[in-house]
Every structure is written in structure tokens, then in C-alpha cells.
Amino acid sequence: MRPRIFDVNCSIYCLTKKYYKCKKIVMKTIINDKSLFEMQAEICKTLTNPKRIEILNTLKNEEKTVTELVTALGASKANVSQHLAVMRHKGILTTRREGVNIYYRVSNPKVIEACSLMKEVLFEQHTAKKKAVTGT
């Protein structure tokens, strides 16, 4: 039996079963800092479009269908669908099917938290600039 990737007991398993190859396999599959930064950059690139951030904001509390998103965003169905496909492909959104409807939701609430933190940073920067200009 081969140990699973990221298995805490892998090293113990490797030593007790004399399966030294295991350690090499696990070491190759552990995500290093550089590849993690690259993955983070890909997610950030995906979120550079304001409409995608607006979609995330609309989905932060509940899942919605494409039709519901089109109504909420005031954008075309084709445009919304294209953005949804990109975010789904990057793992930001997940879907579930119910009859003919496909419901979209944020795959991990930490994505919403990250966006909220960035919004707070921007608000604080704006407030600081405003104080610097007005002197108050």
C-alpha cells in the first residue's frame, strides 16, 4: 500500500516498511514556496477584473444561478457566463445542478475574507490620502 501525499505518517511508514522510494515521491509532490507564489499569482490575476469581484460579492452569502446573477449584476448572460467559467476553472467557484439550473457558489469562504481584507486596506488608504489632502 502506497501512502497518500501529505500523509503525516508517511515518513514512519517509509521507515518501517523499508519503502524508501516513498520519501522521494512525497518530497517531489510537496508544494514549494515558488510554485505556491505562482498559484497565488494566478488566482490574483483571475480577480483583476472588477466584474469578477462583483460576482464574488454577489455570491458571498448565497449561491445563485446564472439568471439570478445576470439580474443582480445588470450584465449580459454571455458576459456573466464567461466570467463564471474562468472562476470555476481556477477553483474559485463550484457548481451544483438542480434540474435545468446550475447554481454557483464560492468554493472557499476565505476567498471572500481575502477580498474583504483588501477592500478594508483600500478604504484605509483612501481615508489616509483624504486626510493628507485636507489636513484633517
Steps between C-alpha positions, in 0.01 A plus 500: 500500500639837397458788745294798400662830414530728803442202732649587840594136558672467164852528640422243768344274239803542275739404778301213646413341166843582353325678218760771452366597159195643677700783651625610158149494354361708786785749480434553129130559557522741793422847374805722531482872566566598139217294356270620778580861405428416137162349592419805713591730210269304270209545740581870538513537120158339480365760742639803313171545320256720699200301370644181653538671836142621466391140430683383813331773701161389368577137589648568843185409695318256275526299182331629186417391147636677194159664447497633857853634456411666168211678671707602804796624295319655206738331256436276201459128549796430270725734698401357838533143373849569371613642835341210687679248279839662564447512876370144507801381300734666753316337791359822640141390437327164511166394357214266564223404262135493599278410207586738216659757733866519590569673828832677556660557839838606635708188553674626814377780730862612546484645148229738620704579812804583285293732281350666808846556648620659177194724496581610857860577401379710206252685721774577753732622224225721359427644844872571562535673163190707565639609839834589342331717237255674734735514799241363740 
